[in-house]
């Protein structure tokens, strides 16, 4: 796994990890006061060693991890393995787990009609975010359909089948007091209060009202982030 460092002139760096079926370009409108570190291609599994090697090569001692959807699991993986390099955890649309039946149904849909399945998936992801979806269709949809392949998506589904968010509560991750964001209209990873009921005070949770699965695209997200 290769990464790229985008120097924006800040003292701290933010690692941006996209969700299943999305390219790193989905973060192109994100405007936060950090240098950015992004993968150079879709990520469909554990990226921990690749990111560690990249940070060592650049002489970067610690980073803030920003993982969205599947990327949130990858951020937790990295925290579990290299906690001393993690200054904080921002996890967006983290789902407790995915049912294997649901993942198998998604795989069958992809095999039967790849482009149609992806278009349906993107539409669900953007439910509640009409203007963001219009931007995505105009600017990013075509490159997503051309650069994302079936084999990579299958690997991502296999990765998701093995993951659950309970590892977030391991001592090394919870010590970072993770900051979680959810969209109130998210139908892919809706907020599950029961999952976090034992962790009140250990995790910070923000619900972005006018957002679906991509709450980081909203101005409300940026406003809350910068006020912290």
N, C-alpha and C positions, 0 to 999 in steps of 0.2 A: 504494500500500500504506500503510495507516494502522497506527499502533502506539499502545499505551497504556503509561503509566509508573505503576507501583505503588510508592509510597514506603513502604518498611518501616522507615525510620529508619537505614539503613546508609549508609556512605560510598561504597560501590562498587555498580555496577549490573551486572546479568546479563541479557543478551538471550537469550530462550528461543525457539527456532525448531523447530516441530513437524515430524513426518514426513508423508509422503504419506498422504492419507486421514484425517488426524487434525486435530481442532480444537486451538487453544491451550489449551483446558480440560483437555487430557490432563496438563498440568503442575500441576493444582490441588492435588495432594497433595505436590508437591515443596517441601521446607522447607529452604532454604539461606540463609545469612546475607548476602543481597544485596537491594537493590531490584530489582524485576523490570521488564523491558521486553518486551512481547509484542505480536505482531500482533493485530489486532482481528478477523481472519477467516482462513480457510484460506489458506495460501500455496502457490503452484504455479509459482514461477519465481524469477528473480533478484530479490532484495529490496534489493540494495545501495544504490541511489540513494535509495529511500524511507526506509531506515533512516538513512542519512547525513543527509538533510534533517531527519528527526525529531530526531536527536541535536543537530544544529546549533540547531534551534529551542528545545530545552530547555537549551542551553548545556552539554551533557555532552561532556567532552573525550575520555574513553576508556571502553570497556566490555569486559567479559569476555563472549565469545560462547559460547553453549551450543546447539549444533546437534545434533538427533537425526534419524538416518536421512536423508531428503531434506534436512532442515534442516542437516545437517552439510555438505552441498555448498554450501548457501547461506551458511553461516558462512565457509567457505573462499573463496567468491566475494567476500564483503565484505572479508576479510583481504587478498586480492589487490589490491583497489581502494583500500582505505582503511586500510592497515596501521598508520598513525600513530594511529588511533583504537582499536586493538585492544590490550588489556592481556594477553589470553590466549585460548586456544582450547580448549574442551572439546567433543569430538566423540564422539557416542554412536551405536553401531551403524552406522558408516560402511562402506559396501560399496565395494570397488574400482571396480566398474562393474556395469551391468545389461545383459544381452543384449537386443537389440532384439526377438528372437523372444519372449522372456519378457514384455516390455512389451506387445507386440501381442496376445499371448494374454490378458493381463489386460484390455486394452481390449475385446476381443471378449466376454469374460466379462461385463464391465460392461454392454455394449450388449444382451446377450441377457437378462440378469437382474440389474438394478442392485442391488437390495436383497440378493438372495442372494449376489452376488459380494462385496459389502462385508462381509456377515456372515462369509463364508468367510475373507476377508482378515484380519478382526479376530481370528478364532479362531486363525489361523496365527501372527499377531503375538504372541499371548499364550500360545503353547505353552510349558509349563514355568512358567507364572505363574498357577496356578489361582485363587488368592484375588484377585489383581489383576484377572483377567478377570471374576470375579464382581462386583467393585466397578464395573468399566467397564460391564457389562451393566445393572446396577441404576441407575447414576448418569449415564452419559454416552452409551450406545448410541443411545437415541432421538433425542437432539439431534444426534448425528453424522449419523444417517440423514436427518434433516430439514433440516440446514443444509449438507450437502456435496452438490454437484451434479456431474452427469456431465461437463459441459463443463470445469469446473475440474479434475477429475481427469484428463481427457485432456491438458490443458495441463501438468499435473504429469508425466505419463508422457512427453510430448515433451521436457520439461526434463531428466528423468532419462536419456533416450536420448542426450543430448548431453554428459552429464557423466561424468567418471571421477576417481577420487580422487588421481591422480598430481599434480594441481595443488597438493595439500597440500604437496608437497616443494619448491615454489618457495621461494626464499630468504626472501621476506618472511613467509611462513607458518611455515616450519620454524624461523625465528628466535624464534618465540613458544613453542617447545618444546611442541607440542600434546599434550594429555592425552586419550587415547582409552579408551573403555569399551565392552566387549562382553558380551553375555549368553552363557554357556556353552551354553545350549539354543536359541539363536537359529537358526531355519531360514530367515529372510529375509536376514539379513546376518551369516552365521557368520564368526568370526574367521579371517582368512587370514594365517598367519604368513609365508608366502612373499612376500606383498606388502610386508611391512615389514622383510624381512631386511636390507636395506641401510641401514635407518634406526635400528638399535639405538643407543640413546644420544641420538638426536634427538627421538624421540617416547616418551611414557610410555604404557604400555598396561596396562589393568586388565581382568581377566576376572571377571565377577560370576557365581558358580557357580550359584545358584538363580534364574536369570533367562533369559528368552527375548529377544525383540526390544525390550523396554522395561525395561532393567536399572535405569534411574533411579528406578523405582518401589520398588525393594527397599531394605530397611534396610542391607544390605551395601554398596550404592552410597553411601548417605549417610554411613555410617561411614568408608569409605575416603576420601571427598571431604573430610570434616571433619578427618581425621587428617593431611592433606597439609600 
